[in-house]
């Protein structure tokens, strides 16, 4: 499993890099689970991270059903330097809406650079926001030409992905993704006690922020915690 760490600025990105994170995921926690950061922050982090040989991911927001807006945001993240462009299907209620959204995002990103990877993110607590189930995403992502799928939590209230999805459902999510040759990622307030079950689930990537912050999601990432996580993984 690769470790993806989500810094909000260059200072935190350097902590994640020094701690040994595999993927540096630029986000803005103040704007939500997959809150989008500014393009200049993505560019700044990308320039430094790539000097260290790190891949860069960027979130484009917990998005409503606006395929044009989503496509433009995704292209912006790609132009700013992200290797992985993550799109959260926050306001998507059904498969038809999801396909239109994902198709537009993929076309925008791949039209700019076919080597950029598009990752479609769903929410384990989708029932709380009336969004599409993440279990439907592997098939949709593959059909629309995306590169990967991710599951996270929409509401950051201290609950984890394991509070909202059964182990069997997470196993199905991972296996459905891998059967379709998609990158598979699990995030959602992961804790140290979740590491053993995550190893058994064996996603390609685990995504963290709170776990490697000194005092919760809104505090600072610390390299010592990133290093500890890498060692245990």
LUMLOLUM-680488 format. One line per field, with one value per residue (C-alpha): x, y, z; residue number from 1. Coordinates in pm, 1 decimal, padded with zeros to 6 digits, m for minus. Example, Ala and Ser with C-alpha at 12.3 -4.5 7.8 and 13.67 -1.06 7.14 Angstrom:
<rs>
px	01230.0  01367.0
py	m00450.0  m00106.0
pz	00780.0  00714.0
i	1  2
</rs>
This chain:
<rs>
px	00000.0  00114.3  00063.5  m00104.8  m00080.3  m00290.8  m00112.1  m00280.5  00033.6  00402.2  00512.3  00296.3  00397.3  00762.1  00673.0  00495.2  00788.8  01046.1  00830.6  00839.3  00485.5  00450.4  00195.1  00154.5  m00215.0  m00283.7  m00619.8  m00795.6  m00960.7  m01148.1  m01358.0  m01461.7  m01359.2  m01207.3  m01179.7  m00998.7  m00689.5  m00569.6  m00391.9  m00082.2  m00056.8  m00079.0  00191.4  00418.8  00388.6  00423.1  00750.9  00906.8  00758.1  00877.4  01232.7  01207.5  01064.1  00714.4  00388.5  00134.7  m00240.0  m00489.3  m00852.2  m01102.8  m01376.3  m01686.0  m01865.1  m02232.6  m02389.3  m02223.5  m02023.7  m01888.3  m01763.2  m01613.7  m01435.9  m01289.5  m01173.8  m01014.1  m00830.1  m00708.0  m00561.8  m00389.5  m00241.5  m00124.6  00089.6  m00117.2  m00037.2  m00361.2  m00678.3  m00939.8  m01305.1  m01559.9  m01912.3  m02077.4  m02391.9  m02431.9  m02745.6  m02756.2  m02554.5  m02665.3  m02540.1  m02218.8  m02141.7  m02194.9  m01972.4  m01692.3  m01692.7  m01651.1  m01370.7  m01181.9  m01214.5  m01087.0  m00786.6  m00685.3  m00727.2  m00462.2  m00228.5  m00318.7  m00065.4  m00253.3  m00465.6  m00829.2  m00954.0  m01326.5  m01412.3  m01731.5  m01841.9  m01892.8  m02151.5  m02334.3  m02671.3  m02602.6  m02567.4  m02805.1  m02524.2  m02450.9  m02312.4  m01936.6  m01999.5  m02131.8  m01821.0  m01576.0  m01804.8  m01878.1  m01512.6  m01400.7  m01675.9  m01586.7  m01209.2  m01105.7  m00794.0  m00902.2  m01165.9  m01151.6  m01382.1  m01378.4  m01618.8  m01816.8  m01895.1  m01587.0  m01737.9  m01485.8  m01644.5  m01436.9  m01504.8  m01542.5  m01836.7  m02024.1  m01918.2  m01911.1  m01584.9  m01756.2  m01856.2  m01502.6  m01372.0  m01614.7  m01508.9  m01141.8  m01201.9  m01435.7  m01174.8  m00888.4  m01089.3  m01120.4  m00751.1  m00838.6  m00628.5  m00812.0  m00783.3  m00939.3  m00954.7  m01189.3  m01047.5  m00826.8  m00665.7  m00368.9  m00606.4  m00731.6  m00393.7  m00418.2  m00759.4  m00639.8  m00351.4  m00602.7  m00823.5  m00509.6  m00609.6  m00339.3  m00341.5  m00450.8  m00521.6  m00464.3  m00451.7  m00585.6  m00376.5  m00050.1  m00149.9  m00026.9  m00368.9  m00644.8  m00741.6  m00711.4  m00362.1  m00027.9  00110.1  00420.3  00694.7  00745.6  00388.0  00420.3  00740.5  00569.1  00281.7  00516.9  00707.5  00390.6  00249.7
py	00000.0  00349.8  00624.2  00941.3  01238.0  01551.6  01878.5  02217.1  02420.5  02393.6  02378.3  02071.8  01922.0  01933.3  01753.9  01483.4  01454.0  01430.9  01170.2  00952.7  00987.5  00827.2  01072.0  01436.9  01523.1  01896.3  01981.0  02252.9  02099.1  02424.4  02357.1  02004.2  01640.9  01687.1  02064.7  02226.8  02435.8  02728.8  02650.4  02841.5  02626.9  02310.6  02447.4  02545.7  02206.3  02018.6  02191.6  02098.4  01749.1  01646.5  01745.0  01470.6  01223.9  01234.9  01213.6  01488.1  01458.3  01741.6  01749.0  01956.4  01977.6  01806.8  01885.9  01943.4  01805.9  02055.6  01862.4  02177.9  02321.3  01985.3  01951.2  02300.2  02243.7  01912.0  02070.2  02345.7  02092.2  01910.0  02230.0  02332.1  02018.3  01737.5  01385.3  01258.9  01466.7  01368.7  01455.9  01411.1  01314.8  01493.9  01617.4  01317.6  01114.8  00849.1  00664.9  00887.3  01201.8  01025.3  00912.1  01260.2  01411.7  01155.2  01154.5  01533.3  01530.4  01252.3  01426.7  01754.6  01603.8  01346.9  01604.4  01810.7  01523.3  01157.8  01058.9  01242.3  01014.0  01081.5  00939.6  00939.7  00970.7  00858.4  00875.1  00587.0  00797.6  00877.9  00825.8  01135.7  01360.2  01178.9  01093.2  00791.3  00479.0  00436.0  00070.3  00182.6  00378.6  00112.5  00019.9  00384.7  00489.4  00208.0  00278.7  00648.2  00601.3  00713.7  00564.2  00504.0  00516.0  00628.0  00609.8  00873.8  01022.1  01336.1  01453.0  01505.5  01447.5  01200.8  00890.1  00676.5  00496.2  00177.6  00334.2  00372.8  00079.8  m00287.6  m00475.0  m00684.2  m00371.3  m00236.3  m00573.1  m00558.1  m00200.7  m00303.5  m00621.4  m00452.1  m00184.2  m00427.8  m00647.4  m00343.1  m00247.8  00067.2  00228.1  00180.2  00407.9  00409.1  00715.9  00851.7  00932.8  00623.9  00545.6  00341.4  00061.8  00032.1  m00054.1  m00431.3  m00452.5  m00213.5  m00449.4  m00731.9  m00520.3  m00427.4  m00114.4  00037.8  00358.2  00472.3  00841.5  01025.7  01366.8  01359.3  01051.9  01236.3  01574.1  01665.5  01758.0  01669.4  01751.5  02127.9  02118.8  02064.5  01753.0  01620.0  01425.8  01197.3  01070.1  01024.4  00827.8  00611.1  00538.3  00445.5  00211.1  00034.4  00005.3
pz	00000.0  m00081.1  00176.1  00052.5  00288.5  00243.5  00328.9  00295.3  00222.6  00136.0  00500.6  00562.4  00227.5  00333.4  00658.0  00455.5  00214.2  00492.6  00665.4  00355.1  00216.2  m00125.8  m00268.5  m00169.3  m00191.3  m00191.3  m00038.0  00160.1  00469.2  00534.5  00223.4  00311.9  00286.8  m00060.1  m00039.4  m00331.3  m00273.8  m00483.3  m00810.9  m00702.2  m00388.1  m00600.8  m00832.4  m00543.3  m00376.6  m00706.6  m00795.5  m00461.8  m00433.7  m00777.0  m00687.8  m00425.9  m00676.9  m00524.3  m00715.7  m00649.7  m00611.8  m00589.3  m00484.6  m00680.7  m00419.7  m00285.8  m00608.2  m00689.9  m01007.3  m01239.1  m01501.2  m01666.8  m01338.8  m01243.7  m01578.6  m01555.9  m01196.6  m01292.4  m01584.0  m01352.5  m01110.5  m01396.1  m01538.8  m01189.7  m01170.1  m01018.6  m01137.5  m00983.1  m01009.9  m00748.4  m00797.5  m00519.1  m00632.8  m00342.1  m00517.7  m00749.1  m00675.9  m00949.6  m01213.2  m01500.3  m01327.9  m01226.9  m01581.3  m01725.1  m01458.0  m01484.8  m01864.1  m01870.9  m01615.0  m01794.9  m02131.8  m01988.5  m01810.0  m02073.1  m02349.2  m02175.6  m02081.3  m02128.6  m01860.8  m01584.8  m01367.7  m01280.9  m00950.6  m00874.0  m00505.6  m00337.2  00024.2  00264.5  00450.8  00125.3  00297.7  00509.9  00204.6  m00032.5  m00275.3  m00493.7  m00325.0  m00369.9  m00452.6  m00791.8  m00879.0  m01005.0  m01294.3  m01376.5  m01354.8  m01583.7  m01837.2  m01851.7  m01874.0  m01525.3  m01368.2  m01012.4  m00740.9  m00381.9  m00084.2  00190.8  00444.4  00362.7  00715.7  00928.6  01272.5  01414.2  01262.7  01026.0  00702.1  00908.1  01093.9  00765.2  00548.3  00639.0  00590.9  00323.0  00130.8  00145.1  00027.1  m00265.8  m00344.1  m00360.6  m00558.9  m00808.5  m00868.8  m00911.4  m01147.6  m01372.1  m01342.0  m01149.0  m00877.4  m00548.5  m00244.7  00101.8  00326.9  00590.4  00935.0  00942.1  01278.1  01397.7  01498.8  01140.2  00989.3  01023.0  00857.1  00586.4  00514.6  00472.0  00245.9  00050.8  m00140.9  m00358.3  m00154.0  00191.8  00234.8  00562.0  00718.8  01076.1  01159.7  01094.7  01241.4  01589.1  01731.8  01488.3  01129.7  01166.7  01321.7  01147.7  00981.2  01156.4  00979.9  01280.5  01250.6  00874.5  00932.3  01194.7  00956.4  00673.7  00902.6  01020.0  00667.2
i	1  2  3  4  5  6  7  8  9  10  11  12  13  14  15  16  17  18  19  20  21  22  23  24  25  26  27  28  29  30  31  32  33  34  35  36  37  38  39  40  41  42  43  44  45  46  47  48  49  50  51  52  53  54  55  56  57  58  59  60  61  62  63  64  65  66  67  68  69  70  71  72  73  74  75  76  77  78  79  80  81  82  83  84  85  86  87  88  89  90  91  92  93  94  95  96  97  98  99  100  101  102  103  104  105  106  107  108  109  110  111  112  113  114  115  116  117  118  119  120  121  122  123  124  125  126  127  128  129  130  131  132  133  134  135  136  137  138  139  140  141  142  143  144  145  146  147  148  149  150  151  152  153  154  155  156  157  158  159  160  161  162  163  164  165  166  167  168  169  170  171  172  173  174  175  176  177  178  179  180  181  182  183  184  185  186  187  188  189  190  191  192  193  194  195  196  197  198  199  200  201  202  203  204  205  206  207  208  209  210  211  212  213  214  215  216  217  218  219  220  221  222  223  224  225  226  227  228  229  230  231  232  233
</rs>
